[in-house]
């Protein structure tokens, strides 16, 4: 795994978590709709409570999977932060942290650090080569 793949793992997992949150919100909206339908039925009819229960169970399962992904993200960010901390140059380290732990865009990083975007990207590429050496040393 090269440096950019290694550092990008957290972003990809974060995106999966965001998608899972959207799925859960959709299921919750659906369960709310189901409640309103079952609540408006005449009393003489038997309500389909199992459909609502099934939806609630699915929501709980999705929430459990979400919690597991969040735990993995926290662990992964900790590991990446420890790797980044091995970079001696403070500027490089800060750029790596802002990009791969905070998921900031180049423009945001440049603005916060009072650099041009091109300068940030140049420093980032230099920092990536240091991360690659760290990863290569680990593999050896």
C-alpha positions in Angstrom: 0.0 0.0 0.0 1.4 3.4 -0.9 1.3 6.5 1.2 -1.8 8.1 -0.4 -3.7 4.8 -0.2 -2.8 4.4 3.4 -3.7 8.0 4.4 -6.9 7.9 2.4 -8.4 4.9 4.2 -9.9 7.2 6.9 -11.7 9.4 4.3 -13.1 6.4 2.6 -14.4 4.9 5.8 -15.8 8.3 6.8 -17.7 8.4 3.5 -19.1 4.9 4.2 -20.3 6.1 7.6 -22.0 9.1 6.1 -23.8 6.8 3.6 -24.8 4.5 6.5 -26.2 7.5 8.4 -28.3 8.4 5.3 -29.6 4.8 5.1 -30.6 4.9 8.8 -32.4 8.2 8.3 -34.3 6.8 5.4 -35.3 3.7 7.4 -36.4 6.0 10.3 -38.5 8.1 7.9 -40.1 4.9 6.5 -40.9 3.6 10.0 -42.5 7.0 10.8 -44.7 6.6 7.7 -45.6 3.0 8.7 -46.6 4.2 12.2 -48.9 6.9 10.7 -50.5 4.3 8.5 -51.0 1.8 11.3 -52.2 4.5 13.6 -55.0 5.6 11.3 -56.5 2.2 10.6 -59.9 1.4 11.9 -59.9 -0.5 15.2 -61.8 -3.5 13.7 -58.8 -4.3 11.5 -55.7 -6.1 12.7 -52.6 -3.9 12.6 -49.5 -5.2 10.9 -47.3 -4.7 13.9 -44.6 -7.2 12.6 -43.8 -4.9 9.6 -43.0 -2.1 12.0 -41.1 -4.4 14.2 -39.1 -5.7 11.3 -38.2 -2.2 10.3 -37.2 -1.3 13.9 -35.0 -4.4 13.9 -33.4 -3.4 10.6 -32.7 0.1 12.0 -31.1 -1.4 15.1 -28.9 -3.7 12.9 -27.8 -0.8 10.8 -27.0 1.3 13.9 -24.9 -1.6 15.2 -23.0 -1.8 11.9 -22.6 2.0 12.0 -21.2 1.8 15.5 -18.7 -0.8 14.4 -17.6 1.4 11.5 -17.2 4.4 13.8 -15.0 2.3 16.1 -12.9 1.3 13.1 -12.6 4.9 12.0 -11.5 6.0 15.4 -8.8 3.3 15.5 -7.7 4.0 12.0 -7.5 7.8 12.6 -5.4 7.0 15.7 -3.0 4.8 13.7 -2.7 7.4 10.9 -2.1 10.2 13.4 0.7 8.1 15.0 2.2 7.6 11.6 1.9 11.3 10.8 3.5 12.2 14.1 6.7 10.6 12.9 7.1 13.3 10.3 9.6 15.8 11.9 8.6 18.9 9.8 5.7 20.6 11.7 4.3 22.2 8.5 4.2 18.9 6.7 2.6 17.2 9.7 0.0 19.9 9.9 -0.9 19.7 6.2 -1.2 15.9 6.5 -3.4 16.1 9.6 -5.7 18.7 8.0 -6.0 16.7 4.8 -6.3 13.2 6.1 -7.7 13.5 9.6 -9.9 16.6 9.2 -10.7 16.0 5.5 -10.2 19.6 4.6 -10.0 20.8 1.0 -6.8 22.2 -0.4 -8.3 25.7 -0.4 -9.2 25.5 3.2 -5.8 24.3 4.2 -4.1 27.0 2.2 -6.3 29.7 3.7 -5.8 28.4 7.3 -2.0 28.2 6.9 -1.7 31.4 4.9 -0.1 29.7 1.9 -1.2 29.4 -1.7 -2.9 26.2 -2.8 0.1 25.3 -5.1 2.5 25.7 -2.1 0.4 23.5 0.1 0.2 20.8 -2.6 4.0 21.0 -3.1 4.6 20.6 0.6 2.0 17.8 0.8 3.8 15.9 -1.9 7.1 16.2 0.0 5.3 15.0 3.1 3.9 12.1 1.2 7.4 10.9 0.3 8.3 11.0 4.0 5.2 8.9 4.9 6.1 6.5 2.1 9.6 6.0 3.7 7.9 5.4 7.1 5.6 2.8 5.6 8.5 1.1 3.7 10.5 1.0 6.9 7.6 -0.7 8.7 7.3 -3.3 6.0 11.0 -4.2 6.1 
